[in-house]
Amino acid sequence: MFANLLRFRRQPTPSPERAFVRELTVHRQMGRSRRSEFWIVLGWLLIGLKTWGTFWLVEHYEMPFNAWWIVLPTYFCAAACTWIYWRRN
């Protein structure tokens, strides 16, 4: 909690019985979203296409670096996003 250093308005302080949450109940769980799952699958398909294109371009134009330097960060970020989505429930 932050202290009120400006003290322009005085608000009544709540009683100790009402100041804290005693109980919390969750009535329903969030369901899976077909729209979100569609975008995740589409994203993975586009990542696959990007992977193929990256390897082809690096080999075709004889670039002086390995294509995995581009592909691996993409896979790690996409896997993290997918894992967070699936673990949120």
ChimeraX commands (.cxc) that place a marker at each C-alpha (Angstrom):
marker #1 position 0.00,0.00,0.00 radius 0.5
marker #1 position 1.16,3.51,-0.72 radius 0.5
marker #1 position 0.98,6.18,1.93 radius 0.5
marker #1 position -1.19,9.19,1.24 radius 0.5
marker #1 position 1.40,11.94,1.55 radius 0.5
marker #1 position -0.80,14.76,0.28 radius 0.5
marker #1 position -3.64,14.40,2.82 radius 0.5
marker #1 position -6.07,16.63,0.94 radius 0.5
marker #1 position -9.02,14.32,1.41 radius 0.5
marker #1 position -9.58,12.16,4.39 radius 0.5
marker #1 position -11.37,8.94,3.63 radius 0.5
marker #1 position -12.79,6.91,6.47 radius 0.5
marker #1 position -10.67,3.87,7.17 radius 0.5
marker #1 position -12.54,0.59,6.88 radius 0.5
marker #1 position -12.98,-1.62,9.88 radius 0.5
marker #1 position -10.46,-4.47,10.22 radius 0.5
marker #1 position -13.19,-7.04,9.53 radius 0.5
marker #1 position -13.96,-5.50,6.12 radius 0.5
marker #1 position -10.42,-4.58,5.13 radius 0.5
marker #1 position -9.35,-8.06,3.98 radius 0.5
marker #1 position -10.76,-10.63,1.60 radius 0.5
marker #1 position -11.88,-13.64,3.58 radius 0.5
marker #1 position -12.91,-15.98,0.80 radius 0.5
marker #1 position -12.69,-16.22,-2.95 radius 0.5
marker #1 position -14.62,-18.68,-5.07 radius 0.5
marker #1 position -14.35,-19.26,-8.80 radius 0.5
marker #1 position -17.67,-20.16,-10.34 radius 0.5
marker #1 position -16.58,-21.29,-13.78 radius 0.5
marker #1 position -13.37,-22.09,-15.57 radius 0.5
marker #1 position -12.35,-20.37,-18.75 radius 0.5
marker #1 position -12.92,-22.62,-21.72 radius 0.5
marker #1 position -10.69,-23.03,-24.69 radius 0.5
marker #1 position -11.17,-20.55,-27.49 radius 0.5
marker #1 position -11.44,-22.07,-30.94 radius 0.5
marker #1 position -10.46,-18.74,-32.44 radius 0.5
marker #1 position -7.25,-18.61,-30.37 radius 0.5
marker #1 position -6.41,-22.21,-31.21 radius 0.5
marker #1 position -6.95,-21.47,-34.90 radius 0.5
marker #1 position -4.48,-18.58,-34.72 radius 0.5
marker #1 position -1.96,-20.72,-32.85 radius 0.5
marker #1 position -2.15,-23.46,-35.50 radius 0.5
marker #1 position -1.95,-20.90,-38.30 radius 0.5
marker #1 position 1.04,-19.29,-36.60 radius 0.5
marker #1 position 2.86,-22.63,-36.39 radius 0.5
marker #1 position 2.14,-23.27,-40.07 radius 0.5
marker #1 position 3.58,-19.86,-40.95 radius 0.5
marker #1 position 6.62,-20.57,-38.78 radius 0.5
marker #1 position 7.12,-23.82,-40.70 radius 0.5
marker #1 position 6.91,-21.90,-43.97 radius 0.5
marker #1 position 9.37,-19.30,-42.66 radius 0.5
marker #1 position 11.74,-22.09,-41.58 radius 0.5
marker #1 position 11.69,-23.67,-45.00 radius 0.5
marker #1 position 12.17,-20.28,-46.69 radius 0.5
marker #1 position 15.02,-19.30,-44.39 radius 0.5
marker #1 position 16.94,-22.53,-44.98 radius 0.5
marker #1 position 16.37,-22.29,-48.73 radius 0.5
marker #1 position 17.48,-18.65,-48.91 radius 0.5
marker #1 position 20.60,-19.19,-46.80 radius 0.5
marker #1 position 21.63,-22.17,-48.94 radius 0.5
marker #1 position 20.65,-20.61,-52.29 radius 0.5
marker #1 position 22.44,-17.29,-51.75 radius 0.5
marker #1 position 25.36,-18.86,-49.82 radius 0.5
marker #1 position 25.05,-16.58,-46.83 radius 0.5
marker #1 position 27.93,-16.67,-44.31 radius 0.5
marker #1 position 25.81,-17.72,-41.30 radius 0.5
marker #1 position 23.76,-20.67,-40.20 radius 0.5
marker #1 position 19.98,-20.49,-40.69 radius 0.5
marker #1 position 19.42,-21.85,-37.18 radius 0.5
marker #1 position 20.41,-18.40,-35.81 radius 0.5
marker #1 position 17.13,-17.13,-37.27 radius 0.5
marker #1 position 14.94,-20.21,-36.80 radius 0.5
marker #1 position 15.71,-21.18,-33.18 radius 0.5
marker #1 position 14.63,-17.89,-31.54 radius 0.5
marker #1 position 11.40,-18.09,-33.51 radius 0.5
marker #1 position 10.75,-21.63,-32.28 radius 0.5
marker #1 position 11.55,-20.74,-28.67 radius 0.5
marker #1 position 9.23,-17.71,-28.63 radius 0.5
marker #1 position 6.40,-19.58,-30.37 radius 0.5
marker #1 position 6.80,-22.56,-28.05 radius 0.5
marker #1 position 6.70,-20.26,-25.01 radius 0.5
marker #1 position 3.51,-18.57,-26.24 radius 0.5
marker #1 position 1.87,-21.92,-27.00 radius 0.5
marker #1 position 2.92,-23.34,-23.62 radius 0.5
marker #1 position 1.52,-20.30,-21.78 radius 0.5
marker #1 position -1.79,-20.66,-23.64 radius 0.5
marker #1 position -2.13,-24.38,-22.85 radius 0.5
marker #1 position -1.09,-23.98,-19.19 radius 0.5
marker #1 position -3.36,-21.01,-18.40 radius 0.5
marker #1 position -6.18,-23.24,-17.13 radius 0.5
marker link #1:1,2 radius 0.2
marker link #1:2,3 radius 0.2
marker link #1:3,4 radius 0.2
marker link #1:4,5 radius 0.2
marker link #1:5,6 radius 0.2
marker link #1:6,7 radius 0.2
marker link #1:7,8 radius 0.2
marker link #1:8,9 radius 0.2
marker link #1:9,10 radius 0.2
marker link #1:10,11 radius 0.2
marker link #1:11,12 radius 0.2
marker link #1:12,13 radius 0.2
marker link #1:13,14 radius 0.2
marker link #1:14,15 radius 0.2
marker link #1:15,16 radius 0.2
marker link #1:16,17 radius 0.2
marker link #1:17,18 radius 0.2
marker link #1:18,19 radius 0.2
marker link #1:19,20 radius 0.2
marker link #1:20,21 radius 0.2
marker link #1:21,22 radius 0.2
marker link #1:22,23 radius 0.2
marker link #1:23,24 radius 0.2
marker link #1:24,25 radius 0.2
marker link #1:25,26 radius 0.2
marker link #1:26,27 radius 0.2
marker link #1:27,28 radius 0.2
marker link #1:28,29 radius 0.2
marker link #1:29,30 radius 0.2
marker link #1:30,31 radius 0.2
marker link #1:31,32 radius 0.2
marker link #1:32,33 radius 0.2
marker link #1:33,34 radius 0.2
marker link #1:34,35 radius 0.2
marker link #1:35,36 radius 0.2
marker link #1:36,37 radius 0.2
marker link #1:37,38 radius 0.2
marker link #1:38,39 radius 0.2
marker link #1:39,40 radius 0.2
marker link #1:40,41 radius 0.2
marker link #1:41,42 radius 0.2
marker link #1:42,43 radius 0.2
marker link #1:43,44 radius 0.2
marker link #1:44,45 radius 0.2
marker link #1:45,46 radius 0.2
marker link #1:46,47 radius 0.2
marker link #1:47,48 radius 0.2
marker link #1:48,49 radius 0.2
marker link #1:49,50 radius 0.2
marker link #1:50,51 radius 0.2
marker link #1:51,52 radius 0.2
marker link #1:52,53 radius 0.2
marker link #1:53,54 radius 0.2
marker link #1:54,55 radius 0.2
marker link #1:55,56 radius 0.2
marker link #1:56,57 radius 0.2
marker link #1:57,58 radius 0.2
marker link #1:58,59 radius 0.2
marker link #1:59,60 radius 0.2
marker link #1:60,61 radius 0.2
marker link #1:61,62 radius 0.2
marker link #1:62,63 radius 0.2
marker link #1:63,64 radius 0.2
marker link #1:64,65 radius 0.2
marker link #1:65,66 radius 0.2
marker link #1:66,67 radius 0.2
marker link #1:67,68 radius 0.2
marker link #1:68,69 radius 0.2
marker link #1:69,70 radius 0.2
marker link #1:70,71 radius 0.2
marker link #1:71,72 radius 0.2
marker link #1:72,73 radius 0.2
marker link #1:73,74 radius 0.2
marker link #1:74,75 radius 0.2
marker link #1:75,76 radius 0.2
marker link #1:76,77 radius 0.2
marker link #1:77,78 radius 0.2
marker link #1:78,79 radius 0.2
marker link #1:79,80 radius 0.2
marker link #1:80,81 radius 0.2
marker link #1:81,82 radius 0.2
marker link #1:82,83 radius 0.2
marker link #1:83,84 radius 0.2
marker link #1:84,85 radius 0.2
marker link #1:85,86 radius 0.2
marker link #1:86,87 radius 0.2
marker link #1:87,88 radius 0.2
marker link #1:88,89 radius 0.2
view
